Amino acid sequence: MARPRRETVAEHVSASFLRADPAETLGDIAARLARERPAEVELVCAVGERGQLLGILPVRQLFAFEPARTLGEVMRRDPPSARMDEDQEHAASLALHHAMNALPVVDDDGRLAGVVPAQTLLHVLRQEHVEDLHRLAGIQHETSRARHAIEDPPLPRFWHRIPWLVVGLAGSAMATALMAGFEARLAANVAIAFFIPAIVYLADAVGTQTEAVAVRGLSLTRRGITHLLWAELGVGTLIGAALGALAMPLVYFGFGDAHLALAVGISIWVASSIAATLGLLLPWLLAKGSIDPAHGSGPIATVIQDILSILSYFVVLRLFGV
């Protein structure tokens, strides 16, 4: 599968800034701004002798200081900046994180190359957010290939999607074999079979919820996958503990078996924790491999969650002697 085209900051660099020397007074800069009358300018950028970026001052703050003061006295030194080959989404998130309306862009030597203006940053954020929502809905990128995924004739679309579902079919066969391996336990206590659909459903629901929340938030976060996984594992653990605690008294009062109630509650807790982690990890891994997560993450995540949920349930039942 062809790797999607990487959208970089270089595509959005604009000359909507004013270059100035740090020793220049704000009055002189304002007079030059009035003479030149640029169509759009959002930043005054202080540059050194070699063109390196030294600091910035938003134009809206230019008139907030005494005209006799120099740019070097009031500018923001060592401001956040993006490089030409940096991903556009990272640059937009950087500007948002530092509350900047426009973002300076530098080359590999730190020389000022231009600015990504506010309107462009807003456009990038919207575009990336829409792409993430489309990915969740089954469209990986707003490209002709994305349109092919929904507009192509049935046969090509069949071949794009059927391999993942075949993998899911194989996984369901494994889940059936796993159930068959516990036939004796099921025959001895048929009540334990009543809770398998509930545990599997809750795990799938937690995993699906994780995918929805993660895709919506990934366009705005700059945190690494390790941090996100630990955080989502924590959320899944809390959700599983809450659902398990709610389920235990219902099982106990319905069947009068404390061990079964405890086993069901703990199984929901374990299955939810696993599902929350897989709901974030699998789409991320598929995307890193240039595979559309919309085609693969749903079937793969579902069948893995189902197998692990059933397995954890029977392991917990054995531990409690049910």
Secondary structure, 3 states (H helix, E strand, C coil): CCCCCCCEHHHHCECCEEEECCCCEHHHHHHHHHHHCCCCCCEEEEECCCCEEEEEEEHHHHHHCCCCCEHHHHCEECCCCEECCCEHHHHHHHHHHCCCCCEEEECCCCEEEEEECHHHHHHHHHHHHHHHHHHHHCCCCCCHHHHHHHHCCHHHHHHHHHHHHHHHHHHHHHHHHHHHHCHHHHHHCHHHHHHHHHHHHHHHHHHHHHHHHHHHHHCCCCCCHHHHHHHHHHHHHHHHHHHHHHHHHHHHHHHCCHHHHHHHHHHHHHHHHHHHHHHHHHHHHHHHCCCCHHHHHHHHHHHHHHHHHHHHHHHHHHHCCC
